[in-house]
Amino acid sequence: MTRRPGRHRSRTGTSETSARPTHPRRPSRRAVLGSGALLAAAGAGTGISWYRHKKGDASSETASLLTALRAGDLDGAPLDASERHSAAERFAATVGALRETLGEPTIELTRQEGGADQLSLHLAWSWGLGRGQAPWTYTTVVTLARGDEGWVTTLPIEALVPGAKEGDRLEVRTVQPAMGRILDARGLQVYGPTAVIDVGIDKGSLQHGDVGDSAVDLARVLGIDPDAFRARVEASGPKAFVTALRIREESAGDYNLDAADDVPGCLQQDAVAALAVEKGFAPGVLGSLREATAEDIEDSDGQLAAGDLVGSGGICAAFGTTLLGTPGRTITRVPARGSSSEELHRLPVVDGEDVLITLDSGLQRMATSVLADAEAPSSICVVRPSDGGLLAAALGPTGQEYPIGLVGQYAPGSTFKTITALSMLRLGDTPDTVVECPAKATIEGRSFKNADRMDPAHFGPMPLKDAIAHSCNTALLLEHDRVSQELLADSAASLGIGLKAGVGLDCFMGSVDPADTGTEHVAAMMGQGRVLASPLVMADVMASVMAGRTVTPQILINPTEPADEPGSPLTREEAECLRGMLRGVVTYGGLSSLFGDYPGAPVHAKTGTAQWVDGGEIRLHSWVIVGQGDLAFSVFVETGDYGSRTAAPLAKRFLDAVHSE
């Protein structure tokens, strides 16, 4: 990518800094301490003696000294008048320098020795080094002597830092760790350090022209909201750099950066940022590493400072410390002249480590491509039945403020009939048990009916397997007096609903309240009422059926914690019956026109449609869950038609893509 000579462009990022960190810390206390001359002048000008006590103990002076040392401000310290200037310089060069980088120390009085005219105060110092590391600790002794002005100290340099000598200064060097990566099942980076170009307005360099006009012009070149960017630029400080867009270096050709260069005040900075491999790539799974907010810092108990990164959501939240590593620090005594520097303390740098996850980049991109034209919030979640590994969690492009595939809470509709069928099997029924399927049924004073698309020829008595294949609502609702809500909830757990997902998966695993009664219990029989599920957990339901055991979704390649177990685990015999019924959905039931012959293992599926109210209008959630061999997935569209008409065609496209790879 060519750049015109003389353009305002810089590169950021370095592995090591000295004294001051690469990111802003809390304000320096040197302005508070001032120069020794100012301190001396302030003391002389008041005409007030600092210490009047010529008799009695030194408890007041001891307290004043500790307060001053802890606050980083010697104004209230009981200093010998002749040493105030020197003490202030020593303090700034040692404790002041440490405070700039390490923050406030903890200082405790551990022992006090001495007699009537001299006291030795033994002080324990502790400096936090951040991110849960052991602090740097040491002890010093401060001598208080009683004279004409009361109890005072000269505060020599060895009373501040052991081993330090007059004229020394302390230097804190920070070595930033290499960041770890999130790698998919094939070892490919899906999140981690990425070369980027930050394009924005550098207000400090804008000599002529209007800042707001430049912001609008740059926004139009980059294709972002001009008014919003102008407001951000105008609200920032007079010398601020305000980023308009962070562009992956490999995608720079998609933008007219030469035209951006022509905008007055535009600055393009090369940098390295923690990003997903591409925009919108499994955001709910990966999460993000972001700069710590003021609230994060306040709640961190001194472990975070301005500019530090923290994990937010998904893998980044669960394993942020692993990915980020720990900065190394060295604290060095630097003599004014002569002898060489001496290292007083070292905290070795710990580089971040890679985190290996089950995600399959190929399947993730396939699923995202299938949803590319979806006009409503939608998702595809893919789970591997053999080990519960989450292979993909894709989102559609519209109206998604959060990853609905993982954390969405929706009525699962007739996909939940898989659970109802399992409950009936546990009462001794078989796939051939005859049930009644009337067109309508009134239960608990409420009228229920079958879907309008259901062929009336199917109304009447039929085997349970046909009721599942044709998704007869009334056949299952009429079993409400045999299938208790407790049994329904227990069967749901046997297929993964309500269990705990593996470490690192930030998701909603569904809920079925065992205490529901009346019409809520009746509605639960067909996946409505108060039953809630996420697309991920419904994919997990199918994964359990395919595996022949209860499966819980996992995101780590090698999970360190055992999978959650239900009270009544799914048996192989139960799963075999369920697979037979879900195979009927494909061979002669509601999906026979979509799922033809695919190579490999048989395809199993179940559609689902759930009503919900939006602004007074009844709308439909569209579902389908599919299993083939060691693959199970769900397709969900928040606002659509029946599952067979909206979600199922998307599922077919995904299955076609899998088989064409």
TABEL-V698901 format. One record per residue. RES is the residue in three letters. PHI is phi in radians with two decimals (none if undefined). Layout:
RES & PHI
RES & PHI
This chain:
MET & none
THR & -1.39
ARG & -2.24
ARG & -1.32
PRO & -1.04
GLY & 1.44
ARG & -1.22
HIS & -1.42
ARG & -2.39
SER & -2.43
ARG & -2.07
THR & -1.98
GLY & 1.81
THR & -2.70
SER & -1.60
GLU & -2.54
THR & -2.30
SER & -2.09
ALA & 1.07
ARG & -1.73
PRO & -1.27
THR & -1.25
HIS & -1.98
PRO & -1.17
ARG & -1.91
ARG & -1.13
PRO & -0.99
SER & -1.13
ARG & -1.53
ARG & -1.10
ALA & -1.11
VAL & -1.26
LEU & -1.21
GLY & 1.19
SER & -1.53
GLY & -1.08
ALA & -1.11
LEU & -1.14
LEU & -1.13
ALA & -1.13
ALA & -1.11
ALA & -1.11
GLY & -1.20
ALA & -1.23
GLY & -1.26
THR & -1.34
GLY & 1.22
ILE & -1.93
SER & -1.22
TRP & -1.18
TYR & -2.33
ARG & -1.76
HIS & -1.40
LYS & -1.73
LYS & -2.24
GLY & 1.56
ASP & -1.42
ALA & -1.92
SER & -1.08
SER & -1.14
GLU & -1.19
THR & -1.07
ALA & -1.11
SER & -1.11
LEU & -1.10
LEU & -1.09
THR & -1.07
ALA & -1.15
LEU & -1.11
ARG & -1.17
ALA & -1.44
GLY & 1.29
ASP & -2.43
LEU & -1.47
ASP & -0.95
GLY & -1.70
ALA & -1.40
PRO & -1.39
LEU & -1.60
ASP & -1.07
ALA & -0.97
SER & -1.29
GLU & -1.94
ARG & -1.05
HIS & -1.08
SER & -1.14
ALA & -1.09
ALA & -1.11
GLU & -1.15
ARG & -1.06
PHE & -1.11
ALA & -1.14
ALA & -1.30
THR & -2.00
VAL & -1.08
GLY & -1.08
ALA & -1.12
LEU & -1.17
ARG & -1.09
GLU & -1.02
THR & -1.77
LEU & -1.71
GLY & 1.51
GLU & -1.37
PRO & -1.48
THR & -1.75
ILE & -2.24
GLU & -2.19
LEU & -1.45
THR & -1.76
ARG & -2.77
GLN & -2.35
GLU & -2.27
GLY & 2.33
GLY & -2.17
ALA & -1.24
ASP & -2.02
GLN & -2.63
LEU & -2.23
SER & -1.92
LEU & -1.75
HIS & -1.57
LEU & -1.98
ALA & -1.80
TRP & -1.80
SER & -2.46
TRP & -1.97
GLY & -1.23
LEU & -1.91
GLY & 1.49
ARG & 0.86
GLY & 1.32
GLN & -1.37
ALA & -1.09
PRO & -1.26
TRP & -1.51
THR & -2.17
TYR & -2.83
THR & -2.16
THR & -2.38
VAL & -2.19
VAL & -1.92
THR & -1.72
LEU & -1.82
ALA & -2.06
ARG & -1.74
GLY & -2.37
ASP & -1.09
GLU & -1.66
GLY & 1.75
TRP & -1.44
VAL & -2.45
THR & -2.36
THR & -1.50
LEU & 0.85
PRO & -1.14
ILE & -1.12
GLU & -1.21
ALA & -1.38
LEU & -1.79
VAL & -2.51
PRO & -1.13
GLY & 1.52
ALA & -1.36
LYS & -2.17
GLU & -0.93
GLY & 1.59
ASP & -1.20
ARG & -2.28
LEU & -1.84
GLU & -2.21
VAL & -1.86
ARG & -1.96
THR & -1.99
VAL & -1.92
GLN & -1.34
PRO & -1.33
ALA & -1.25
MET & -1.40
GLY & -1.34
ARG & -2.15
ILE & -1.70
LEU & -1.95
ASP & -1.43
ALA & -1.10
ARG & -1.69
GLY & 1.43
LEU & -1.59
GLN & -1.19
VAL & -1.98
TYR & -2.75
GLY & 2.74
PRO & -1.03
THR & -2.38
ALA & -1.23
VAL & -2.35
ILE & -2.14
ASP & -1.59
VAL & -1.94
GLY & -2.89
ILE & -1.85
ASP & -1.68
LYS & -1.10
GLY & -1.18
SER & -1.64
LEU & -1.43
GLN & -1.44
HIS & -2.29
GLY & 1.56
ASP & -1.70
VAL & -1.05
GLY & -1.09
ASP & -1.13
SER & -1.09
ALA & -1.08
VAL & -1.13
ASP & -1.09
LEU & -1.18
ALA & -1.06
ARG & -1.17
VAL & -1.12
LEU & -1.53
GLY & 1.36
ILE & -1.99
ASP & -1.16
PRO & -1.11
ASP & -1.15
ALA & -1.14
PHE & -1.20
ARG & -1.03
ALA & -1.09
ARG & -1.14
VAL & -1.15
GLU & -1.19
ALA & -1.47
SER & -1.50
GLY & -1.13
PRO & -1.14
LYS & -2.08
ALA & -1.30
PHE & -1.77
VAL & -1.95
THR & -1.28
ALA & -1.53
LEU & -2.71
ARG & -1.78
ILE & -2.02
ARG & -1.06
GLU & -1.00
GLU & -1.20
SER & -1.81
ALA & -1.04
GLY & -1.15
ASP & -1.40
TYR & -2.19
ASN & -1.53
LEU & -1.30
ASP & -1.17
ALA & -1.17
ALA & -1.10
ASP & -1.04
ASP & -1.36
VAL & -1.36
PRO & -0.97
GLY & 1.51
CYS & -1.23
LEU & -2.27
GLN & -2.00
GLN & -2.01
ASP & -1.34
ALA & -2.67
VAL & -2.12
ALA & -2.30
ALA & -1.45
LEU & -2.49
ALA & -1.24
VAL & -1.03
GLU & -2.72
LYS & -1.06
GLY & 1.35
PHE & -1.47
ALA & 0.74
PRO & -1.08
GLY & -1.20
VAL & -1.37
LEU & -1.41
GLY & 1.23
SER & -2.73
LEU & -1.83
ARG & -2.22
GLU & -1.24
ALA & -1.09
THR & -1.48
ALA & -1.04
GLU & -1.18
ASP & -1.01
ILE & -1.13
GLU & -1.10
ASP & -1.51
SER & -1.56
ASP & 0.98
GLY & 1.45
GLN & -1.47
LEU & -2.12
ALA & -2.39
ALA & -0.97
GLY & 1.66
ASP & -1.20
LEU & -1.70
VAL & -2.35
GLY & -1.48
SER & -2.37
GLY & 1.36
GLY & 0.95
ILE & -1.06
CYS & -1.10
ALA & -1.26
ALA & -1.30
PHE & -2.26
GLY & -1.04
THR & -1.12
THR & -1.08
LEU & -1.21
LEU & -1.41
GLY & 1.23
THR & -2.29
PRO & -1.08
GLY & -1.54
ARG & -2.39
THR & -2.19
ILE & -2.00
THR & -2.11
ARG & -1.56
VAL & -1.94
PRO & -1.17
ALA & -1.13
ARG & -2.81
GLY & 1.47
SER & -1.08
SER & -1.34
SER & -1.18
GLU & -2.26
GLU & -1.39
LEU & -1.60
HIS & -2.74
ARG & -2.37
LEU & -2.00
PRO & -1.07
VAL & -1.23
VAL & -2.07
ASP & -1.17
GLY & -1.14
GLU & -1.96
ASP & -1.26
VAL & -2.05
LEU & -1.66
ILE & -2.15
THR & -1.40
LEU & -0.95
ASP & -1.88
SER & -1.03
GLY & -1.10
LEU & -1.16
GLN & -1.06
ARG & -1.20
MET & -1.04
ALA & -1.10
THR & -1.10
SER & -1.13
VAL & -1.08
LEU & -1.59
ALA & -1.01
ASP & -1.80
ALA & -1.12
GLU & -1.64
ALA & -2.20
PRO & -0.91
SER & -2.67
SER & -2.73
ILE & -2.28
CYS & -2.04
VAL & -2.14
VAL & -2.20
ARG & -1.57
PRO & -1.06
SER & -1.10
ASP & -2.41
GLY & 1.37
GLY & -1.06
LEU & -1.39
LEU & -1.68
ALA & -2.79
ALA & -2.57
ALA & -1.74
LEU & -2.10
GLY & -1.26
PRO & -1.48
THR & -2.01
GLY & 1.00
GLN & -2.07
GLU & -1.51
TYR & -2.66
PRO & -1.28
ILE & -1.10
GLY & -1.08
LEU & -1.72
VAL & -2.03
GLY & -1.12
GLN & -2.16
TYR & -2.34
ALA & -1.20
PRO & -1.41
GLY & 1.03
SER & -1.26
THR & -1.07
PHE & -1.25
LYS & -1.08
THR & -1.04
ILE & -1.24
THR & -1.08
ALA & -1.10
LEU & -1.09
SER & -1.06
MET & -1.19
LEU & -1.05
ARG & -1.30
LEU & -1.62
GLY & 1.78
ASP & -1.23
THR & -2.25
PRO & -1.02
ASP & -1.69
THR & -1.06
VAL & -1.43
VAL & -2.21
GLU & -1.66
CYS & -2.23
PRO & -1.30
ALA & -1.11
LYS & -2.41
ALA & -2.62
THR & -1.84
ILE & -2.32
GLU & 0.93
GLY & 1.37
ARG & -2.07
SER & -1.58
PHE & -2.15
LYS & -2.47
ASN & -1.56
ALA & -1.06
ASP & -1.06
ARG & -1.40
MET & -1.24
ASP & -1.15
PRO & -0.99
ALA & -1.12
HIS & -1.50
PHE & -1.19
GLY & 2.19
PRO & -1.22
MET & -2.79
PRO & -1.19
LEU & -0.95
LYS & -1.07
ASP & -1.30
ALA & -1.09
ILE & -1.29
ALA & -1.05
HIS & -1.69
SER & 0.98
CYS & -1.35
ASN & -1.17
THR & -1.12
ALA & -1.05
LEU & -1.45
LEU & -1.09
LEU & -1.21
GLU & -1.60
HIS & -1.09
ASP & -1.37
ARG & -1.63
VAL & -1.61
SER & -1.28
GLN & -1.12
GLU & -1.11
LEU & -1.13
LEU & -1.09
ALA & -1.15
ASP & -1.14
SER & -1.17
ALA & -1.07
ALA & -1.12
SER & -1.10
LEU & -1.85
GLY & 1.80
ILE & -1.24
GLY & 1.52
LEU & -1.41
LYS & -1.57
ALA & -1.31
GLY & -1.13
VAL & -0.99
GLY & 1.69
LEU & -1.69
ASP & -1.63
CYS & -2.64
PHE & -1.82
MET & -1.74
GLY & 1.56
SER & -2.66
VAL & -2.36
ASP & -1.34
PRO & -1.19
ALA & -1.65
ASP & -1.11
THR & -2.34
GLY & 1.03
THR & -1.14
GLU & -1.14
HIS & -1.17
VAL & -1.07
ALA & -1.11
ALA & -1.09
MET & -1.05
MET & -2.10
GLY & 1.32
GLN & -2.21
GLY & 1.19
ARG & -1.81
VAL & -1.25
LEU & -2.30
ALA & -2.65
SER & -1.76
PRO & -0.97
LEU & -1.10
VAL & -1.21
MET & -1.27
ALA & -1.13
ASP & -1.20
VAL & -1.00
MET & -1.16
ALA & -1.08
SER & -1.13
VAL & -1.06
MET & -1.22
ALA & -1.39
GLY & 1.36
ARG & -2.79
THR & -1.21
VAL & -2.02
THR & -2.07
PRO & -1.19
GLN & -2.22
ILE & -2.06
LEU & -1.52
ILE & -1.04
ASN & -2.15
PRO & -1.07
THR & -1.65
GLU & -1.98
PRO & -1.16
ALA & -1.17
ASP & -1.16
GLU & -2.07
PRO & -1.41
GLY & -1.16
SER & -2.21
PRO & -1.05
LEU & -1.17
THR & -1.72
ARG & -1.10
GLU & -1.13
GLU & -1.09
ALA & -1.13
GLU & -1.10
CYS & -1.11
LEU & -1.11
ARG & -1.07
GLY & -1.07
MET & -1.20
LEU & -1.29
ARG & -1.21
GLY & -1.09
VAL & -1.00
VAL & -1.50
THR & -1.42
TYR & -2.51
GLY & -1.73
GLY & -1.15
LEU & -2.02
SER & -1.13
SER & -1.46
LEU & -1.82
PHE & -1.74
GLY & -1.48
ASP & -1.47
TYR & -1.95
PRO & -1.15
GLY & 1.62
ALA & -1.17
PRO & -1.09
VAL & -1.63
HIS & -2.12
ALA & -2.79
LYS & -2.66
THR & -1.52
GLY & -2.74
THR & -2.40
ALA & -2.28
GLN & -1.42
TRP & -2.58
VAL & -1.83
ASP & -2.24
GLY & 1.08
GLY & 1.53
GLU & -1.81
ILE & -1.46
ARG & -2.14
LEU & -2.15
HIS & -1.44
SER & -1.99
TRP & -2.26
VAL & -2.73
ILE & -2.08
VAL & -2.38
GLY & -2.39
GLN & -2.58
GLY & 1.01
ASP & -1.71
LEU & -2.40
ALA & -2.42
PHE & -2.66
SER & -2.13
VAL & -2.15
PHE & -2.36
VAL & -2.21
GLU & -1.10
THR & -2.26
GLY & -2.67
ASP & -1.89
TYR & -0.94
GLY & -0.96
SER & -1.24
ARG & -1.78
THR & -1.92
ALA & -1.31
ALA & -1.09
PRO & -1.07
LEU & -1.18
ALA & -1.09
LYS & -1.12
ARG & -1.07
PHE & -1.17
LEU & -1.12
ASP & -1.04
ALA & -1.13
VAL & -1.07
HIS & -1.38
SER & -1.58
GLU & -1.20
